[in-house]
């Protein structure tokens, strides 16, 4: 994950030892900080 990058829905990234999947387009929203209803879905440890 990179704070300056944008990610379309369905994109997976690695951040702080976990794999995250974006539910919709996002930019600048850090995985793990948006809560259960936020843009990032935690797919577990990578």
N, C-alpha and C positions, 0 to 999 in steps of 0.2 A: 504494500500500500504506500502511496505517495500523496502527501497533502496537496500538491500542485496539480495532480492528474484528475481527470474526470473519468467516471466509470458508468457504463450503461447497465441497464437491468440485466441480471443474470451473470454478471462478471464475478469471478472469484479472485480473491487476493489473500496473501499471507500477512498477518500482523500479530506481533507479540505471541508467537507460537501457536496461533490458531488460523484456520482457514475460514474466510468470511465470504458470503455471497450477497451481492447487492440486489435488493428487491426492485429498485427503479434507479433512474439516472441520479448520480450524486457527484459532488465535488467538495472536498474540504471537510467532509464529515468523517471523523475518525472511527473505525470499527471498535465496538465495545463501549462506546459512549452515547449511543442513540437509543438504548433501551429496547425492550421487547417489541415495541411497535415501530421502531426506527428503520432506517434504510438497510442496515446490515443484519444478516442472519448468520449466527455462529454455527459453523459446520463441524466444530470440534478441533482437537489438537492436530497439528500437522507434523 
